[in-house]
């Protein structure tokens, strides 16, 4: 779960009689000795926290939110990963990557230890990418081929030069199914174990799903999934597919009633 969130952040919910559901990413949550202070306890640098290398809630904070009884913690998948889905090099890492949302940076490890492309990997090849929860098959670029494109002397490069394919391998169909099921099952199991709660609902990253994910949701016992950000009616209604519920586009926040709001057409 991204954002500056701490244990006493449930105070606004209590003050106004509100309850909330939040969707957490267990693989991206760190341990911490303390729950950080909130705006209820004095000035906080929320902007600075959001720009930090790890702008996520910590385990003590998430546990405090859950224990408050006001915030129901459900799943946002285990790692919220973007994966390479092609072998065409469409760019290379440059200073521009620092301005890209952290959660959009592609995953590059081939095992359980998460590793994502970072801005300091100047020259690292960038390939077409999609959500892990889509039907796209993952491509693993060869690490040696990637290393040969990296710049080690600190020189910045243009983000686009280089055209062609890079050596690597495609995941098998079985690997793809296993990886998607693991994203669902491990997110549920870790959250339930750490928080002592029941996790049966999920919000899929970027509102993206696919036929493989839908079947995996049924097999892993989830009861609902918010996944659909396509055009149409932006609300959940009777008869909707419970594994493809409409997820509001974040731009609608600007169209809510209130002073200073923007009227937009999507």
DRENZAFI-584565 format. One record per residue (C-alpha): x, y, z; residue in one letter; residue number from 1. Coordinates in pm, 1 decimal, m for minus. Example, Ala and Ser with C-alpha at 12.3 -4.5 7.8 and 13.67 -1.06 7.14 Angstrom:
BEGIN
1230.0 / m450.0 / 780.0 / A / 1
1367.0 / m106.0 / 714.0 / S / 2
END
This chain:
BEGIN
0.0 / 0.0 / 0.0 / X / 1
170.2 / 322.0 / m110.2 / X / 2
139.5 / 654.2 / 61.7 / X / 3
217.9 / 815.4 / 396.3 / X / 4
9.1 / 597.0 / 623.8 / X / 5
53.7 / 524.7 / 991.1 / X / 6
m130.3 / 359.1 / 1275.1 / X / 7
m318.6 / 661.4 / 1401.1 / X / 8
m418.7 / 757.1 / 1047.8 / X / 9
m754.2 / 598.6 / 1129.5 / X / 10
m838.3 / 906.5 / 1337.6 / X / 11
m1023.1 / 1083.6 / 1049.8 / X / 12
m1231.2 / 767.3 / 999.3 / X / 13
m1323.7 / 768.7 / 1367.6 / X / 14
m1386.8 / 1142.9 / 1379.8 / X / 15
m1630.4 / 1139.6 / 1086.3 / X / 16
m1778.3 / 793.6 / 1137.8 / X / 17
m1613.8 / 653.8 / 824.8 / X / 18
m1476.9 / 310.0 / 752.8 / X / 19
m1229.6 / 226.0 / 480.3 / X / 20
m1086.9 / m61.1 / 279.1 / X / 21
m722.6 / m44.1 / 177.0 / X / 22
m534.4 / m282.7 / m50.8 / X / 23
m181.4 / m369.5 / 59.4 / X / 24
128.3 / m501.5 / m122.9 / X / 25
301.8 / m726.6 / 131.4 / X / 26
624.8 / m777.6 / m66.1 / X / 27
688.0 / m402.1 / m56.1 / X / 28
618.1 / m346.4 / 313.5 / X / 29
913.5 / m300.8 / 549.1 / X / 30
960.8 / m378.3 / 914.7 / X / 31
998.6 / m79.3 / 1146.4 / X / 32
1056.4 / m25.2 / 1518.3 / X / 33
784.4 / 237.3 / 1559.5 / X / 34
465.8 / 375.9 / 1413.2 / X / 35
546.5 / 713.9 / 1265.0 / X / 36
363.9 / 1026.0 / 1388.9 / X / 37
70.6 / 1161.6 / 1191.6 / X / 38
m69.2 / 1508.0 / 1126.8 / X / 39
m294.1 / 1461.2 / 1432.4 / X / 40
20.8 / 1462.3 / 1646.5 / X / 41
202.6 / 1752.7 / 1484.7 / X / 42
354.4 / 1866.1 / 1153.6 / X / 43
462.1 / 1587.2 / 917.8 / X / 44
645.3 / 1596.0 / 586.4 / X / 45
395.1 / 1392.3 / 384.0 / X / 46
534.2 / 1510.7 / 49.5 / X / 47
885.4 / 1410.4 / 149.2 / X / 48
764.0 / 1070.5 / 267.8 / X / 49
587.4 / 1008.3 / m62.4 / X / 50
907.6 / 1090.4 / m251.5 / X / 51
1124.5 / 860.8 / m41.2 / X / 52
1277.2 / 541.9 / m179.7 / X / 53
1028.3 / 336.6 / 22.8 / X / 54
708.6 / 545.8 / 38.2 / X / 55
498.9 / 268.4 / 186.9 / X / 56
321.0 / 188.4 / 508.6 / X / 57
528.2 / m28.1 / 745.9 / X / 58
411.7 / m351.5 / 907.7 / X / 59
352.4 / m193.8 / 1250.1 / X / 60
150.1 / 83.5 / 1085.0 / X / 61
m57.1 / m155.1 / 875.5 / X / 62
m123.1 / m374.4 / 1177.9 / X / 63
m236.2 / m70.3 / 1376.9 / X / 64
m471.1 / 34.6 / 1098.5 / X / 65
m621.6 / m312.7 / 1082.7 / X / 66
m649.5 / m343.6 / 1460.6 / X / 67
m838.3 / m12.1 / 1478.5 / X / 68
m1143.4 / m184.8 / 1332.9 / X / 69
m1193.1 / 108.8 / 1099.2 / X / 70
m968.9 / 0.1 / 812.3 / X / 71
m1017.2 / m336.9 / 642.2 / X / 72
m690.8 / m451.1 / 478.9 / X / 73
m726.6 / m657.1 / 161.7 / X / 74
m485.4 / m753.9 / m119.5 / X / 75
m321.0 / m550.3 / m394.8 / X / 76
m122.9 / m859.7 / m509.6 / X / 77
203.6 / m974.3 / m353.8 / X / 78
445.9 / m749.5 / m544.3 / X / 79
247.9 / m511.1 / m772.6 / X / 80
490.0 / m587.7 / m1056.9 / X / 81
528.2 / m457.2 / m1408.7 / X / 82
704.9 / m713.5 / m1630.4 / X / 83
886.2 / m706.5 / m1963.9 / X / 84
668.8 / m866.6 / m2232.6 / X / 85
884.5 / m825.0 / m2542.2 / X / 86
1242.1 / m859.0 / m2662.6 / X / 87
1256.0 / m534.7 / m2863.6 / X / 88
1470.0 / m267.3 / m2699.1 / X / 89
1261.3 / 50.7 / m2707.6 / X / 90
1483.8 / 266.2 / m2487.1 / X / 91
1747.8 / 269.4 / m2217.2 / X / 92
1749.0 / 386.0 / m1857.5 / X / 93
1837.1 / 753.5 / m1824.1 / X / 94
1771.8 / 1032.7 / m1577.0 / X / 95
1411.7 / 1039.7 / m1701.5 / X / 96
1334.3 / 720.7 / m1510.3 / X / 97
1359.6 / 910.0 / m1181.5 / X / 98
1042.7 / 1102.2 / m1270.1 / X / 99
847.0 / 787.6 / m1352.1 / X / 100
618.1 / 648.8 / m1078.9 / X / 101
811.0 / 391.6 / m877.6 / X / 102
543.1 / 125.5 / m914.9 / X / 103
570.6 / 150.1 / m1295.2 / X / 104
935.3 / 44.6 / m1301.5 / X / 105
970.8 / m307.9 / m1443.8 / X / 106
1071.8 / m607.8 / m1240.1 / X / 107
1400.0 / m767.2 / m1350.3 / X / 108
1477.4 / m1046.8 / m1101.3 / X / 109
1416.2 / m1406.9 / m1194.9 / X / 110
1358.0 / m1538.8 / m843.6 / X / 111
1181.5 / m1449.6 / m519.6 / X / 112
1406.7 / m1157.5 / m423.4 / X / 113
1237.3 / m858.0 / m578.8 / X / 114
1449.4 / m635.5 / m799.6 / X / 115
1325.0 / m350.8 / m1014.7 / X / 116
1494.0 / m124.6 / m1265.7 / X / 117
1623.7 / 186.6 / m1086.1 / X / 118
1743.4 / 522.4 / m1223.2 / X / 119
2105.9 / 444.7 / m1135.4 / X / 120
2111.5 / 158.3 / m1389.8 / X / 121
2198.6 / 403.3 / m1667.6 / X / 122
2189.7 / 238.5 / m2009.7 / X / 123
1993.9 / m68.5 / m1894.6 / X / 124
1763.4 / m173.7 / m2180.7 / X / 125
1394.1 / m96.4 / m2156.7 / X / 126
1147.0 / m326.6 / m2329.3 / X / 127
771.8 / m324.9 / m2372.8 / X / 128
606.0 / m388.3 / m2037.7 / X / 129
269.3 / m484.5 / m1894.1 / X / 130
117.4 / m575.5 / m1560.3 / X / 131
206.6 / m917.2 / m1420.0 / X / 132
m167.2 / m979.5 / m1389.9 / X / 133
m230.0 / m936.5 / m1762.6 / X / 134
m222.3 / m1227.0 / m2009.5 / X / 135
118.4 / m1112.5 / m2137.6 / X / 136
395.3 / m1373.2 / m2124.0 / X / 137
702.9 / m1248.8 / m1938.1 / X / 138
1038.0 / m1204.9 / m2114.5 / X / 139
1361.3 / m1237.7 / m1916.5 / X / 140
1643.2 / m1041.9 / m2086.9 / X / 141
1986.0 / m1199.7 / m2058.1 / X / 142
2170.9 / m1031.7 / m1766.6 / X / 143
2505.1 / m1025.6 / m1951.2 / X / 144
2347.1 / m862.7 / m2256.6 / X / 145
2185.1 / m601.4 / m2029.9 / X / 146
2513.4 / m535.6 / m1848.1 / X / 147
2691.6 / m461.9 / m2175.3 / X / 148
2447.4 / m175.7 / m2240.7 / X / 149
2484.8 / m18.9 / m1897.7 / X / 150
2705.3 / 286.0 / m1845.5 / X / 151
2934.2 / 249.0 / m1545.4 / X / 152
3115.8 / 585.0 / m1547.2 / X / 153
2817.2 / 798.7 / m1447.6 / X / 154
2761.1 / 937.9 / m1798.0 / X / 155
2400.6 / 1020.5 / m1874.7 / X / 156
2260.3 / 907.7 / m2208.1 / X / 157
1969.1 / 984.2 / m2433.4 / X / 158
1681.1 / 759.2 / m2333.6 / X / 159
1598.9 / 631.1 / m2681.3 / X / 160
1904.8 / 538.3 / m2893.0 / X / 161
1950.6 / 168.5 / m2967.9 / X / 162
1722.2 / m40.3 / m3177.4 / X / 163
1694.6 / m413.2 / m3209.4 / X / 164
1624.1 / m720.2 / m3003.9 / X / 165
1802.8 / m843.7 / m2695.3 / X / 166
1891.2 / m1197.9 / m2602.1 / X / 167
1685.0 / m1370.7 / m2335.7 / X / 168
1410.6 / m1624.0 / m2275.6 / X / 169
1032.9 / m1633.7 / m2253.1 / X / 170
859.9 / m1787.2 / m1954.2 / X / 171
664.8 / m2104.6 / m2022.3 / X / 172
287.0 / m2122.2 / m1999.4 / X / 173
319.0 / m2318.8 / m1675.4 / X / 174
558.7 / m2060.7 / m1528.7 / X / 175
314.3 / m1784.0 / m1616.1 / X / 176
20.6 / m1953.2 / m1444.2 / X / 177
231.2 / m2034.4 / m1138.3 / X / 178
360.8 / m1676.0 / m1110.7 / X / 179
12.4 / m1526.1 / m1130.9 / X / 180
m129.7 / m1770.5 / m877.6 / X / 181
162.1 / m1696.3 / m644.6 / X / 182
89.6 / m1322.2 / m664.0 / X / 183
m263.9 / m1391.3 / m544.4 / X / 184
m211.5 / m1669.6 / m290.5 / X / 185
100.5 / m1526.6 / m126.3 / X / 186
m51.9 / m1182.0 / m87.4 / X / 187
m349.0 / m1339.2 / 91.7 / X / 188
m141.4 / m1574.2 / 306.8 / X / 189
111.9 / m1312.7 / 419.1 / X / 190
m152.0 / m1053.8 / 507.3 / X / 191
m363.3 / m1304.6 / 697.6 / X / 192
m62.8 / m1433.5 / 887.7 / X / 193
74.4 / m1090.6 / 977.8 / X / 194
m256.4 / m921.4 / 1060.1 / X / 195
m467.8 / m1211.1 / 1187.8 / X / 196
m752.1 / m1116.4 / 955.2 / X / 197
m937.2 / m1272.1 / 662.0 / X / 198
m835.6 / m1161.3 / 311.3 / X / 199
m1076.4 / m1255.5 / 33.8 / X / 200
m1086.8 / m946.0 / m187.6 / X / 201
m832.2 / m788.1 / m419.8 / X / 202
m771.0 / m476.5 / m623.9 / X / 203
m552.6 / m558.6 / m923.4 / X / 204
m267.3 / m318.2 / m1009.7 / X / 205
m347.6 / m56.8 / m1274.1 / X / 206
m696.8 / m208.3 / m1305.4 / X / 207
m550.2 / m475.6 / m1535.0 / X / 208
m661.5 / m838.7 / m1546.2 / X / 209
m672.7 / m1124.9 / m1794.7 / X / 210
m823.5 / m1467.2 / m1850.5 / X / 211
m539.9 / m1640.9 / m1665.6 / X / 212
m581.1 / m1413.9 / m1363.7 / X / 213
m956.9 / m1459.1 / m1360.8 / X / 214
m924.3 / m1838.0 / m1346.5 / X / 215
m654.0 / m1807.0 / m1080.4 / X / 216
m880.5 / m1587.9 / m866.5 / X / 217
m1137.5 / m1865.1 / m857.8 / X / 218
m880.3 / m2133.5 / m778.5 / X / 219
m725.4 / m1930.8 / m496.2 / X / 220
m1060.2 / m1856.7 / m331.2 / X / 221
m1093.1 / m1480.8 / m375.9 / X / 222
m1449.8 / m1354.3 / m363.3 / X / 223
m1410.1 / m1034.7 / m564.0 / X / 224
m1160.6 / m836.8 / m769.9 / X / 225
m1161.7 / m473.3 / m874.3 / X / 226
m996.5 / m479.7 / m1213.2 / X / 227
m1184.0 / m286.6 / m1477.3 / X / 228
m1089.6 / 73.9 / m1559.8 / X / 229
m1233.0 / 64.5 / m1911.1 / X / 230
m1488.4 / 319.9 / m2028.6 / X / 231
m1853.0 / 279.7 / m1941.7 / X / 232
m2051.8 / 296.1 / m1619.7 / X / 233
m1813.8 / 388.2 / m1337.7 / X / 234
m1995.8 / 202.4 / m1062.1 / X / 235
m2054.7 / m151.0 / m940.8 / X / 236
m2401.8 / m282.9 / m1019.3 / X / 237
m2617.7 / m596.5 / m992.1 / X / 238
m2506.0 / m876.6 / m1220.2 / X / 239
m2148.4 / m752.2 / m1261.9 / X / 240
m1872.9 / m1011.2 / m1290.5 / X / 241
m1738.2 / m1030.5 / m933.4 / X / 242
m1384.9 / m1078.7 / m1066.6 / X / 243
m1405.8 / m780.3 / m1300.4 / X / 244
m1566.7 / m508.2 / m1089.6 / X / 245
m1536.1 / m150.8 / m1205.0 / X / 246
m1247.4 / 40.3 / m1052.0 / X / 247
m1284.6 / 417.7 / m1059.7 / X / 248
m1027.9 / 604.5 / m1261.0 / X / 249
m828.5 / 821.0 / m1019.9 / X / 250
m903.5 / 1126.2 / m1235.8 / X / 251
m1258.6 / 1118.9 / m1101.2 / X / 252
m1124.5 / 1253.0 / m771.3 / X / 253
m1104.5 / 1590.4 / m942.2 / X / 254
m1471.0 / 1574.4 / m1037.8 / X / 255
m1608.4 / 1518.6 / m687.4 / X / 256
m1826.4 / 1795.9 / m536.5 / X / 257
m1649.6 / 2070.1 / m346.8 / X / 258
m1475.5 / 2403.3 / m388.9 / X / 259
m1181.7 / 2404.5 / m624.7 / X / 260
m1272.5 / 2079.0 / m793.9 / X / 261
m1215.1 / 2038.4 / m1167.5 / X / 262
m1485.3 / 1916.5 / m1401.4 / X / 263
m1343.2 / 1658.2 / m1640.6 / X / 264
m1480.7 / 1434.0 / m1909.0 / X / 265
m1340.5 / 1082.4 / m1934.4 / X / 266
END
